[in-house]
Amino acid sequence: MTATLEEQFESTIAGHDRIEPRDWMPEGYRKTLIRQVAQHAHSEIIGMQPEGNWITRAPSLRRKAILLAKVQDEAGHGLYLYSACETLGASRRELYDKLINGQQKYSSIFNYPTLSYADVGTIGWLVDGAAICNQVPLCRTSYGPYGRAMIRICKEESFHQRQGYELLMTMMRGTEEQQAMVQESVDRFWWPALMMFGPPDDQSPNTAQSMAWGIKRDTNDELRQKFVDMSVPQAAALGVTLPDPELRWNEERGHHDFGQPDWEEFMAVVKGNGPCNAQRIAHRRQADEDGAWVREASMQFAARNERRVETR
Ligand code: FAQ
């Protein structure tokens, strides 16, 4: 007896194998992937803005070259992810319109401002650190093009995390003023970094189904715990304090206990009311309008070349 398409899909998922673009997949699986991968792609390109803010004010040519390369990498990550999304039948234009019209989300973290150069280091250490924690398991996600994109992205994010940590370490070896800048920056970014993993599991409507489909390999709370456990020794080596009075090692659990982020603030930011939401979208919309003539010209150019080939 031949297996039905649905049975084939289920057995691929059960065997931790990959679903590829031409394979049959349930509509819910396709929709969930488009939602998550598009949100991820949008996060990468919106994420260029907070750090991009400091490119013209980098303290040295070396720091400027590093920051330029990092921000450029984020654009590349966005492109891989939009391509992965295209294999699911969603065009880049459609996704981009949904981003600038507020119909699709991007990570809450990029709605916070970058107020000092130390924030460039803190974003590398904590934001890229949280991104890696979340994304390494996604290399084993069940959808082939997404998992393969994640492999390269994780390698680059890992480099980003180290450059951020190295920048903070340099500042911590500097003047008292520089050390205070690092501490102030970590105080602002710690809680928003914890929010990157999404709402607590008991308030996460998508986790159970996404885990069953192998799209997510760990829950939001599992990854948040992993990130806290990873960050505590790194903070100690750096000489900064994490701004959580409830943070302590729990011998019995073999993990750190920690306080909860302000989930009301998280919901407000996700709904568009964070400190920089309007600015981030306005910037993206402007970039889209400014680039319209380039897209138009290249379409005309391609059409003209096609006509020439036809008349030859
Ligand atoms: N921000 O049911 P769940 C980066 C939404 S890349 C905004 O738990 P899910 C690189 C969620 O979409 C950072 N919205 O959802 C970089 C859902 O919305 P909907 C991005 C959030 O999908 C570094 C609703 O809340 N990474 O940083 C957030 O199962 C430096 C309910 O939540 C990814 O996108 C949030 N933090 O789990 C770039 C990784 N959390 O549509 C530049 C891939 C949740 O149902 C500089 N994504 N929501 O109304 C994922 O792993 C998952 O989508 C989660 C959320 C874990 C983010």
Residues whose N, C-alpha, C, O or C-beta is under 5 A from the ligand:
A	BS01	FAQ	Q36 Q39 H40 S43 E44 G47 M48 E74 K105 Y106 S107 S108 V127 D128 A131 M195 M196 F197 G198 P199 S204 P205 N206 T207 S210 V270
